[in-house]
């Protein structure tokens, strides 16, 4: 249990990539804070699974609301007094809709859950990380930040482009505090995200464009996050690692 003294908070960790990240960090011995907004039952199952051999804490709230974020960070600090790793994973496409049909309300919802949440959560944990003299932050962006996304994802792709830029800006600002910030950009990963938002025929087209010929798994993405928050990545800062089976080569 190499990292038994460390505490990690993974936002949006009730399902999919977030769940896999929480479980991966827990296997290495970290105490993991599992977060949910709407999927409380699923999040509790993640906590139960981790607790069978490690330690996990459950927090719930809207990561796009500064008051909710402050409350959750307060709960983490009250229990553990420290936070070593933040994985800003929470996000959603919300709804596929083209630019001509995009409402201002939907645009704001997509920006809030995907981009504003990264700013709010990162800002909220800085006092703890600065006090400790070290920390790791990993922001989950997307291949959509590079290629503009699939049909109806104009807002999502734009938000994830913002996450990529924010990652580099945070990295420059925080490196002097020994807080290393990097990003992970998944491609087409087998998760409830695509079950919900991507029609089967579109998903098949996506898969056919991947040189490896298949979707990635949440665990394959989680292993990259685990690498970035380990000593093996001590000399990486401001990087965004693309996990897409070669999709960007096309």
N, C-alpha and C positions, 0 to 999 in steps of 0.2 A: 504494500500500500504506500507507494512512493510519495504521494501528495496528501497524506493524512491530515496535515495541519491546514490545508487550503480549503477555502469556501468558494464555490462557483454558483452564480445565478444565471440561469438560462431562461430567457423570456420565450413565451410561446412553446412550452415544453410538454404539453399534454399529448401531442401526436406528432407523427412525421419526423422531420429532421430534428426538431427541438427535442423530442423524446429520445431519439438516438444519441444526440449530443449529451443530454443529461445522464443517460445510462453509461456512456463511454467515460465521461469524467468521473462518475461514481466508481466504476470498475478500477480506476487508478487510485482510488482512496479518498477523493475529495468529498467533502460535505456539499451536497447539491441542493440548491433552492429551485424547486420546480414551480413554474408560473403558469397560470391559466387566466383567461378572461371569461369565456363562456363555457368551456369544456371542463367543468369541475370534476365530474365523475372520472373522466379519462385521466386527469392529472393526479387524482388520488390513487389510481391504479399504478401510475408511474412511481409515486412516492412509496407505495407498498412494496413494489418490486425492488426498488433500491434499498429499502429498509431491511429487507431480508438478509442482506450481507453488508450493508453500509449505513449511511445516515443521510436523510433527506428532510427537507422542510417544504411546506406548501405555502405559497402566497398567491392571492388572487386580486386582480384589478386591471384597469384600463391603462395600458402603457402609453397612451396618447394624452393622458390627463395628468398634469403636473402634481396635483394633490394626491391622486392615487399612487403615483410613482413615489412621491415622498413618503407616504404611509408605508408602502411595501419595503422601501429601503430602511426605514426606521425599524420595521419588524425584523429584518435581517440583522441589523446592527444590534438590536436588543438581545437577540439570541446568540449571535456568534461574535460580535464585536469587531468583525473584520470582513473584508471581501477581497479575494485575490483575483477572481476571474469574472468578467461579465461577457456573456454571449448574447448580443442583440439579434435574436432570431425571430421574434414576433413579426408577423406580416400577413398580408392577404391581398389577393387581386380584387376582392370584394364583389366585383361583377364585371364581366366582359362587356365593354361598350366602346364604340368608336368615338372619334373626336366630335363628329357632328351631332352625336346623340348624348355626349357627355354633359351631365349637369354639374353645376358648381358644387352642389352638396356631395355628389359622388366623388368628384375630384378631390375635395377636401378630406373626405373619409379615407381615400386611398393614400393621400399624402400623410395624413396623421398617423395611421397605423404602421406605415412602412418607413417613413422618414423622420417625422417629428418624434416618434417613440425612441429612436436611436439617440437623438439629441437629449431628450428628457432623462432617459435612463443613465446615459453616460455622465451627464452633468451631475446627477444625483449621487452617483457612487464615488465621484472624485474626492470628496473630503476623506473618506475612508482610505482610498488607495494612496492619496498623498500623505496621509498620516503614517501609513505603513512604509512608505518609501518605495513602493513597487505595485505593479498591477498589470493585468493583461485584459484587453478588450478585443473581441472579435465581432465584427459586424457582418450580418448575412445579407449580401447583395444578390445579384442574379445575372445569368447570361443575358437576360433582357436588357440590362444596363449597357451591354455592348452592341446588341443587334436590334434593339427596338422592340423586342418581344413579338408574340404571336398576335393573331387577330383579336381586336378589342382590348388590348392591354396597354394602350397609350399612356394612361395615368400610372399604371404599375411600373412600366419600363422607365418612365420619367422619375418616379420616386426612387427606384433602385439605382438609377444613374446618380441621383442625389446622394444616396447612401455611399456609393463608391467615392464620390468627391469628398463627402464628409469624413470618410475613413482616412483619406490622405491628409486632410486638414487637421483632424484630431491627432494623427500620428506625429505631424510636425510640431504641434503645440505641446503635446504631452510627453514626448520622448525625454525631455530634460528632467522630468519628474520620475523617470524610470517606469513609466506606464507605456507599454508597447501596444500599439493599435494596428491591427491587420484586418483583412476581410476574406470572406469565402464567397465565391460566386457559383452556386449550383446551376447545372443545366436542367435537363428533364429527369427528375427524380421520382421514383414510385412512391407517392404520398397521397393522403386524402386531398391535398391541394388540387392535383390534376383530376382525381376522381370527381371533384366538385365542379371545377371550372373548365375542363378541357374535354370536348366531345371525342368519342372513340376514334372517329375518322381523322380528326385533327391530330390527336395523340399519335396515331399510326404514322402520319406524315412526319411528325417530329422525330419519331424513332428511326424512320428510314433515313433521316438526314444525319444521324449520329454514326461516325465511323466504327465505333465498337458494336453497333447494331442492336443496342438495348438501352433501356432506361437505367439510370444509376439507382443505387439503394441509399436509404437514409444513413445506414452504417458507413458507407463509403464516404459520405460527406462528413459524418461525425469524426471519422479518423483524422481528417485534415484539420478540423477544429482542435482536436486533442493534440495534434502535433504543434499547432500554433501557440498553444498555452503551455507547452513543455519547454524545458531547457534546451531542447534540440533547435528551437526557433529563437534563441537569444539574440541572434544577429539579424532577425527579420523585423522590419518596421515599415509600415505604409504599403505593404504588399497586399494584393488581392489574388488569391489562388483560384483559378478556374477549374471547376470539377464538372466536366461536361462530356466525357467520353470522346473528345476530339471534335465536338460540334463546331467550334470556332475555326477549325482548319478549312471548313467548306466555304 
